[in-house]
Amino acid sequence: MIKNHNHMLTPYSQKLRREMTKEEKHLWFDCLKSLPITINRQKVIGKYIVDFYCAKVKTVIELDGSQHFEKDGKEKDIERDEFLKSQGIKVLRYSNYDVNNNFETVCQDIYNHLISQLR
């Protein structure tokens, strides 16, 4: 069970769903939406909003823009990942660069991970 779900973040997560980045839209509409497993967009987990979440296999999919590669962004990602790990959730991270330039590889990696967890 996820601890400390912050319901105050729900309106913000709904806004993020309406205003997805170009890479989030691409991954959602051209890959994740059609998978044979339910994936939620901009899901509140604890005090965080994750890009994509598959509850059935307890996996988060995060897309990392340039801010994630700066010192502050890396530190925040480590904190977030540790919290998610403490909840039994695996985090898959892909850069926006990979979504834009290696899309099929990203989709195949996600698919392989999610399907292997179902077996």
Residue pairs with C-beta under 8 A, 6 or more apart in sequence:
2 45
2 46
2 87
3 46
3 87
4 46
4 47
5 44
5 45
5 46
6 44
6 46
6 47
7 44
9 44
9 47
9 49
10 44
12 49
13 42
13 43
13 44
13 49
14 42
16 42
16 49
17 41
17 42
20 28
20 41
20 42
21 63
21 65
21 96
23 63
23 65
23 96
23 99
23 100
24 41
24 51
24 63
26 99
26 100
26 103
27 52
27 61
27 63
27 99
27 103
27 106
27 107
28 41
28 52
30 103
30 107
31 103
31 106
31 107
31 110
32 39
32 52
32 61
32 110
33 39
35 111
35 114
37 54
37 56
37 57
37 114
37 115
37 118
38 54
38 55
38 56
39 52
39 53
39 54
39 61
40 52
40 53
40 54
40 55
41 51
41 52
42 49
42 50
42 51
43 49
43 50
43 52
43 53
43 60
45 53
45 60
45 84
45 87
45 89
46 83
46 84
46 87
47 83
48 80
48 83
48 84
50 60
50 61
50 62
50 84
51 60
51 61
51 62
51 63
52 60
52 61
52 62
53 59
53 60
53 61
53 89
54 60
54 61
54 114
56 117
56 118
57 90
57 113
57 114
57 117
57 118
58 87
58 88
58 89
58 90
59 89
59 90
59 91
59 92
59 113
59 114
59 117
60 84
60 89
60 90
60 91
60 92
61 92
61 94
61 110
62 77
62 91
62 92
62 93
62 94
63 93
63 94
63 95
63 96
63 99
64 77
64 93
64 94
64 95
64 96
65 95
65 96
66 96
67 73
68 74
68 77
68 95
77 93
80 91
81 91
84 90
84 91
85 91
90 113
92 109
92 110
92 113
94 106
94 109
98 105
98 106
99 106
